[in-house]
Amino acid sequence: MSENWKPRTRAVHAGTRRSQYGEMSEALFLTQGFVYESAAAAEARFLASGPDEFVYARYGNPTVAMFESRIADLEGAEDAFATASGMAAVSGALMAMLRAGDHVVSSRALFGSCLYVLEEVLTRYGVEVSFVDGTDLGQWRAAVRPGQTRAVFLETLSNPTLELIDLEAVCHIAHAAGALVLVDNVFVTPVFSRALAQGADVVIYSATKHIDGQGRCLGGVILGTRDFIRKTVEPYMKHTGGAMSPFNAWVMLKGLETLDLRVRAQAAGALAVARALQGDARLSRVIYPHLPGHPQHDLALRSMETGGTILSLDLGADKAATFRFLDALRIFRITNNLGDSKSLVTHPATTTHQRLPDDQKAALGITPGLVRLSIGLEDPEDLIADLKGALDAV
């Protein structure tokens, strides 16, 4: 780790590998295989590869290795494994460590695909999963079983209602029972992350979001100890095929160079939008962690440098009226992505969380009038005017 460098410097330079040509930009190695000087050299490399020796792109690639080294350095982790998507990272981290008879405790407020992995995939193979209200530490204590619970899984900020979990407290509960803590940290971003310092064992990102941040590529990454990444995650991922492509890794490396600048500007814009809309009589809720009305506002101020780039609005309206609001927006683009340089809007009840039964949506606060906003790099005043104009149209 580049211990004397500040995070912005690490995001530009850490993990760089240069070829014999001394290229300025990171090299893009578009190759699926590697050649050896002799049969004996091939045998030796398959037995034990060195840090600059590769055997197959599904196992590792110089460009991908640069991205893994850089994001690990930025996060403060010992190692990382880059994956084909964020969900490849979530499912890979869980599947790699669990087997029939194991027990997992998870917060209930999760992205729809994460819920699918926990509810449908893991249970299909004999893993028992218990869900809790992530904000209730008493439920965590009651659900975790010493000696049987192998993993605790949560989103540091839930999607889309932005519930904030006391990560440090949950880590104490989990570790006392011998469980590892895995966190989906996508809303917090590597720029504002304190997950490892707060006790998390494994940090997972969808690199598709803020790390790329410009709507170009899919990607994900699992970060943790070197033993966990290389002895647990890597064997599973390289045999099941979830590795990141070299081209996507190169795009992610370029994204990391501007990540800090982009995310800080987006977070400042999100706070400005949230403050401008708070108290608007046409909205029943404005959800943003650094607004005083947020249920975990004090925890957010203690644990988050900013409130992040995402906020949610509840129009207190039915689907038809909410759709009219969405269709009246001119700057915000309707999509299910987030963390982009362009401002985006999502209707979770009919897209990302549409498979949930109505009673579960209601329990999670996903109403017909709820919309999730991902703030981009546009001028906040233009975004505020766009939102207020759409509210006028409704």
C-alpha positions as CSV (number, residue, x, y, z in Angstrom):
1,M,0.0,0.0,0.0
2,S,1.2,3.5,-0.8
3,E,1.0,4.7,2.8
4,N,2.4,8.1,2.3
5,W,0.0,9.0,-0.6
6,K,-3.3,10.7,-0.2
7,P,-6.4,8.9,-1.6
8,R,-6.6,11.0,-4.8
9,T,-3.0,10.2,-5.6
10,R,-3.5,6.5,-5.0
11,A,-6.5,6.6,-7.3
12,V,-4.3,7.9,-10.1
13,H,-1.1,5.9,-9.6
14,A,-1.4,2.9,-7.3
15,G,-0.8,-0.5,-8.8
16,T,0.6,0.8,-12.2
17,R,2.5,-1.8,-14.2
18,R,4.5,-0.6,-17.2
19,S,5.7,-2.8,-20.1
20,Q,9.1,-2.6,-21.6
21,Y,7.8,0.3,-23.7
22,G,7.3,2.6,-20.8
23,E,3.8,3.7,-21.8
24,M,2.2,6.7,-20.0
25,S,-1.4,5.4,-19.9
26,E,-2.0,1.9,-18.4
27,A,-1.6,-0.7,-21.1
28,L,-4.6,-2.7,-22.3
29,F,-3.7,-6.3,-22.6
30,L,-6.5,-7.8,-24.8
31,T,-5.4,-11.4,-24.6
32,Q,-7.1,-14.5,-23.3
33,G,-4.0,-16.6,-23.0
34,F,-0.2,-16.4,-22.5
35,V,2.7,-18.2,-24.0
36,Y,5.7,-19.9,-22.3
37,E,9.3,-20.3,-23.3
38,S,9.2,-24.0,-22.8
39,A,7.0,-26.9,-21.6
40,A,8.8,-26.8,-18.3
41,A,8.1,-23.1,-17.9
42,A,4.4,-23.7,-18.5
43,E,4.4,-26.5,-15.9
44,A,6.2,-24.2,-13.4
45,R,3.8,-21.3,-13.9
46,F,0.7,-23.5,-13.4
47,L,2.3,-24.8,-10.1
48,A,3.1,-21.3,-8.8
49,S,2.6,-18.1,-10.7
50,G,4.6,-15.0,-9.7
51,P,3.1,-11.5,-9.4
52,D,3.8,-10.7,-13.0
53,E,3.1,-14.2,-14.4
54,F,-0.3,-15.1,-15.9
55,V,-1.8,-18.3,-17.3
56,Y,-5.2,-17.4,-18.5
57,A,-7.4,-14.3,-18.5
58,R,-10.1,-16.0,-16.5
59,Y,-7.5,-16.4,-13.7
60,G,-5.8,-13.1,-14.1
61,N,-4.6,-10.5,-16.6
62,P,-2.1,-7.6,-16.3
63,T,-4.7,-4.9,-16.9
64,V,-7.2,-6.5,-14.5
65,A,-4.4,-6.9,-11.9
66,M,-3.7,-3.2,-12.1
67,F,-7.3,-2.4,-11.4
68,E,-7.4,-4.9,-8.5
69,S,-4.2,-3.4,-7.0
70,R,-5.4,0.2,-7.3
71,I,-8.8,-0.3,-5.8
72,A,-7.4,-2.4,-3.0
73,D,-4.9,0.3,-2.2
74,L,-7.6,3.0,-2.3
75,E,-9.9,0.9,0.0
76,G,-7.2,-0.1,2.4
77,A,-7.7,-3.8,1.7
78,E,-5.0,-6.4,1.4
79,D,-6.3,-7.7,-2.0
80,A,-9.1,-7.6,-4.5
81,F,-10.7,-9.8,-7.2
82,A,-12.4,-8.0,-10.1
83,T,-15.6,-9.5,-11.5
84,A,-17.8,-9.2,-14.5
85,S,-20.5,-7.2,-12.7
86,G,-21.5,-6.0,-9.3
87,M,-23.9,-9.0,-8.9
88,A,-21.0,-11.4,-9.9
89,A,-19.2,-9.9,-7.0
90,V,-22.1,-10.3,-4.5
91,S,-23.0,-13.8,-5.6
92,G,-19.3,-14.8,-5.9
93,A,-18.3,-13.6,-2.5
94,L,-21.2,-15.5,-0.8
95,M,-21.1,-18.7,-2.9
96,A,-17.3,-19.0,-2.5
97,M,-17.5,-19.2,1.3
98,L,-20.8,-20.9,2.0
99,R,-22.0,-24.5,1.8
100,A,-25.0,-26.6,2.8
101,G,-25.9,-26.2,6.4
102,D,-24.4,-22.8,6.9
103,H,-26.4,-19.8,8.2
104,V,-26.5,-16.3,6.9
105,V,-28.1,-13.2,8.5
106,S,-28.9,-10.3,6.2
107,S,-30.6,-7.0,6.4
108,R,-34.0,-7.1,4.7
109,A,-33.7,-3.8,2.8
110,L,-31.6,-4.9,-0.2
111,F,-31.4,-4.4,-4.0
112,G,-33.8,-6.8,-5.7
113,S,-31.0,-9.0,-7.3
114,C,-29.2,-9.3,-3.9
115,L,-32.5,-10.5,-2.4
116,Y,-32.8,-13.1,-5.2
117,V,-29.3,-14.5,-4.5
118,L,-30.1,-14.8,-0.8
119,E,-33.7,-16.0,-1.0
120,E,-33.6,-18.2,-4.1
121,V,-30.0,-19.2,-4.9
122,L,-28.3,-19.8,-1.5
123,T,-31.4,-21.6,-0.1
124,R,-31.5,-23.8,-3.1
125,Y,-28.2,-25.2,-2.1
126,G,-29.0,-25.7,1.6
127,V,-27.9,-22.4,3.1
128,E,-30.3,-21.0,5.7
129,V,-30.9,-17.3,5.5
130,S,-32.5,-15.1,8.2
131,F,-33.6,-11.5,7.4
132,V,-33.7,-8.7,9.9
133,D,-34.5,-5.0,10.1
134,G,-31.0,-3.7,9.6
135,T,-31.5,-0.7,11.8
136,D,-32.5,-2.8,14.8
137,L,-29.5,-4.1,16.6
138,G,-31.7,-6.3,18.8
139,Q,-32.8,-8.2,15.8
140,W,-29.2,-8.8,14.7
141,R,-28.3,-10.1,18.2
142,A,-31.3,-12.4,18.2
143,A,-30.7,-13.8,14.7
144,V,-26.9,-14.4,14.8
145,R,-26.1,-18.0,16.0
146,P,-22.7,-18.6,17.5
147,G,-20.8,-21.3,15.7
148,Q,-23.4,-21.7,12.9
149,T,-23.7,-18.2,11.3
150,R,-20.9,-18.0,8.8
151,A,-21.8,-14.7,7.2
152,V,-23.6,-11.4,7.8
153,F,-24.6,-9.4,4.7
154,L,-25.8,-5.9,4.4
155,E,-25.9,-2.7,2.3
156,T,-24.2,0.1,4.2
157,L,-26.9,2.4,2.7
158,S,-30.0,0.5,1.6
159,N,-31.5,0.8,-1.9
160,P,-33.7,2.7,-2.4
161,T,-34.9,4.1,1.0
162,L,-31.3,4.9,2.2
163,E,-31.6,3.2,5.6
164,L,-28.2,3.5,7.4
165,I,-27.0,0.5,9.4
166,D,-24.6,0.9,12.4
167,L,-21.9,-1.1,10.7
168,E,-19.5,-1.0,13.7
169,A,-22.1,-2.4,16.1
170,V,-23.2,-5.1,13.7
171,C,-19.5,-6.1,13.2
172,H,-19.1,-6.5,16.9
173,I,-22.2,-8.8,17.1
174,A,-21.1,-10.9,14.1
175,H,-17.5,-11.3,15.1
176,A,-18.5,-12.4,18.6
177,A,-20.4,-15.2,17.0
178,G,-17.5,-16.1,14.6
179,A,-19.2,-14.7,11.5
180,L,-17.6,-12.7,8.6
181,V,-19.2,-9.4,7.7
182,L,-19.8,-8.7,4.0
183,V,-21.0,-5.3,2.9
184,D,-22.3,-4.0,-0.4
185,N,-20.8,-0.6,-0.3
186,V,-21.9,0.8,-3.6
187,F,-23.9,3.8,-2.3
188,V,-21.1,4.9,0.0
189,T,-18.4,4.7,-2.8
190,P,-14.6,4.0,-2.2
191,V,-14.1,7.8,-1.7
192,F,-16.2,7.9,1.5
193,S,-15.8,4.3,2.6
194,R,-14.8,3.5,6.2
195,A,-16.1,-0.1,6.1
196,L,-12.9,-1.9,6.8
197,A,-12.0,0.5,9.6
198,Q,-15.5,0.0,11.1
199,G,-14.9,-3.8,11.2
200,A,-16.2,-5.2,7.9
201,D,-14.3,-8.2,6.6
202,V,-15.3,-8.1,2.9
203,V,-16.3,-5.0,0.9
204,I,-18.2,-5.4,-2.4
205,Y,-18.7,-2.8,-5.1
206,S,-20.5,-2.6,-8.4
207,A,-17.8,-0.9,-10.3
208,T,-20.5,-0.2,-13.0
209,K,-21.7,2.6,-10.7
210,H,-19.4,5.4,-9.5
211,I,-16.1,3.8,-10.4
212,D,-16.9,3.8,-14.1
213,G,-19.5,6.5,-13.5
214,Q,-20.0,7.3,-17.1
215,G,-22.4,4.6,-18.3
216,R,-19.8,2.6,-20.3
217,C,-19.1,-0.8,-18.7
218,L,-20.2,-3.5,-16.3
219,G,-17.9,-4.5,-13.5
220,G,-17.6,-5.4,-9.8
221,V,-14.9,-6.1,-7.2
222,I,-14.6,-8.1,-4.0
223,L,-12.1,-6.7,-1.4
224,G,-10.7,-8.4,1.7
225,T,-7.8,-10.1,3.2
226,R,-5.3,-11.8,0.9
227,D,-6.2,-15.2,2.3
228,F,-9.9,-14.6,1.6
229,I,-9.4,-13.3,-1.9
230,R,-6.8,-15.8,-3.1
231,K,-7.8,-18.9,-1.2
232,T,-11.6,-18.6,-1.1
233,V,-12.8,-16.2,-3.8
234,E,-10.2,-16.8,-6.6
235,P,-10.7,-20.6,-6.8
236,Y,-14.4,-20.2,-7.1
237,M,-14.4,-17.3,-9.5
238,K,-11.8,-18.6,-11.9
239,H,-13.6,-22.0,-12.2
240,T,-17.1,-20.4,-12.6
241,G,-16.1,-17.7,-15.0
242,G,-17.0,-14.4,-13.4
243,A,-13.8,-12.5,-14.0
244,M,-13.7,-9.0,-15.3
245,S,-12.7,-8.4,-19.0
246,P,-9.4,-6.6,-19.6
247,F,-11.1,-3.8,-21.6
248,N,-13.6,-3.2,-18.7
249,A,-10.7,-3.2,-16.2
250,W,-8.9,-0.5,-18.3
251,V,-12.1,1.6,-18.4
252,M,-12.4,1.2,-14.6
253,L,-8.7,2.3,-14.1
254,K,-9.5,5.5,-16.1
255,G,-12.6,6.0,-14.0
256,L,-10.6,5.8,-10.7
257,E,-8.5,8.7,-11.9
258,T,-11.4,11.1,-11.6
259,L,-13.5,9.2,-9.0
260,D,-12.8,11.6,-6.1
261,L,-13.5,14.7,-8.0
262,R,-16.7,13.4,-9.5
263,V,-18.2,11.8,-6.4
264,R,-17.5,14.9,-4.2
265,A,-19.2,17.2,-6.7
266,Q,-22.1,14.8,-7.0
267,A,-22.5,14.5,-3.2
268,A,-22.5,18.3,-2.9
269,G,-25.2,18.5,-5.6
270,A,-27.3,15.8,-3.9
271,L,-27.2,17.8,-0.6
272,A,-28.2,21.0,-2.5
273,V,-31.1,19.3,-4.2
274,A,-32.3,17.6,-0.9
275,R,-32.2,20.9,0.9
276,A,-34.1,22.7,-1.9
277,L,-36.9,20.1,-1.9
278,Q,-37.2,19.6,1.9
279,G,-40.5,20.9,3.1
280,D,-42.0,21.1,-0.4
281,A,-45.7,20.5,0.2
282,R,-46.0,18.4,-3.0
283,L,-43.7,15.7,-1.4
284,S,-44.5,13.5,1.5
285,R,-40.8,12.6,2.1
286,V,-37.4,13.7,1.1
287,I,-34.9,11.0,2.1
288,Y,-31.2,11.9,2.4
289,P,-28.9,10.9,5.2
290,H,-27.5,14.3,6.0
291,L,-31.0,15.9,6.2
292,P,-32.2,16.4,9.8
293,G,-35.4,14.4,9.2
294,H,-33.6,11.2,8.2
295,P,-34.3,8.4,10.8
296,Q,-30.5,7.7,11.2
297,H,-29.4,11.3,10.9
298,D,-27.1,11.3,13.9
299,L,-25.4,8.0,12.8
300,A,-25.0,9.5,9.3
301,L,-23.2,12.5,10.6
302,R,-20.9,10.3,12.8
303,S,-20.1,7.7,10.1
304,M,-20.5,9.4,6.7
305,E,-18.3,12.3,5.5
306,T,-21.1,13.3,3.2
307,G,-24.7,12.1,2.6
308,G,-23.7,10.5,-0.7
309,T,-24.8,11.0,-4.3
310,I,-28.3,9.4,-4.0
311,L,-31.6,10.7,-2.6
312,S,-35.1,9.5,-2.7
313,L,-38.4,11.4,-3.0
314,D,-41.9,10.2,-2.1
315,L,-44.6,12.1,-4.0
316,G,-47.3,10.4,-1.8
317,A,-49.1,9.7,-5.1
318,D,-50.2,6.7,-7.1
319,K,-48.3,5.1,-9.9
320,A,-50.0,7.2,-12.7
321,A,-49.2,10.5,-11.1
322,T,-45.7,9.4,-10.3
323,F,-45.2,8.3,-14.0
324,R,-46.4,11.8,-15.1
325,F,-43.7,13.3,-12.8
326,L,-41.0,11.1,-14.3
327,D,-42.1,11.8,-17.9
328,A,-42.1,15.5,-17.2
329,L,-38.4,15.6,-16.3
330,R,-36.1,17.0,-18.9
331,I,-32.6,16.6,-17.5
332,F,-33.0,13.5,-15.4
333,R,-32.9,10.3,-17.5
334,I,-35.2,7.4,-16.6
335,T,-33.0,4.3,-16.0
336,N,-32.3,1.8,-13.3
337,N,-28.6,2.6,-13.1
338,L,-27.0,5.0,-10.6
339,G,-23.7,6.7,-9.8
340,D,-23.4,8.2,-13.3
341,S,-22.1,11.7,-14.3
342,K,-25.6,12.2,-15.7
343,S,-28.5,12.6,-13.3
344,L,-30.8,9.6,-13.3
345,V,-34.2,8.7,-11.9
346,T,-35.7,5.3,-11.1
347,H,-39.1,4.1,-10.0
348,P,-38.2,1.2,-7.7
349,A,-41.7,-0.2,-7.3
350,T,-41.9,-1.1,-11.0
351,T,-38.3,-1.7,-11.8
352,T,-35.5,-2.7,-9.4
353,H,-37.9,-4.0,-6.7
354,Q,-40.9,-4.9,-8.9
355,R,-40.6,-8.7,-8.0
356,L,-41.2,-8.0,-4.3
357,P,-44.8,-8.7,-3.0
358,D,-46.7,-5.6,-2.2
359,D,-46.6,-6.3,1.6
360,Q,-42.8,-6.4,1.4
361,K,-42.6,-3.2,-0.6
362,A,-44.8,-1.5,2.0
363,A,-42.6,-2.8,4.8
364,L,-39.5,-1.4,3.2
365,G,-41.2,1.9,2.4
366,I,-41.2,1.3,-1.4
367,T,-44.4,3.1,-2.2
368,P,-46.0,3.8,-5.7
369,G,-44.9,7.4,-5.2
370,L,-41.2,6.7,-4.3
371,V,-38.5,7.7,-6.8
372,R,-34.8,7.4,-6.5
373,L,-32.5,10.1,-7.8
374,S,-28.9,9.7,-8.7
375,I,-27.3,13.1,-8.9
376,G,-24.8,13.7,-11.6
377,L,-22.4,16.5,-12.5
378,E,-24.9,19.0,-13.9
379,D,-25.4,22.4,-12.1
380,P,-27.6,21.7,-9.0
381,E,-29.7,24.8,-9.8
382,D,-30.7,23.2,-13.1
383,L,-31.6,20.0,-11.4
384,I,-33.7,21.7,-8.8
385,A,-35.6,23.6,-11.5
386,D,-36.1,20.4,-13.5
387,L,-37.6,18.6,-10.4
388,K,-39.8,21.5,-9.4
389,G,-41.0,21.9,-13.0
390,A,-42.0,18.2,-13.1
391,L,-43.8,18.6,-9.7
392,D,-45.7,21.5,-11.2
393,A,-46.7,19.3,-14.1
394,V,-48.2,16.7,-11.8
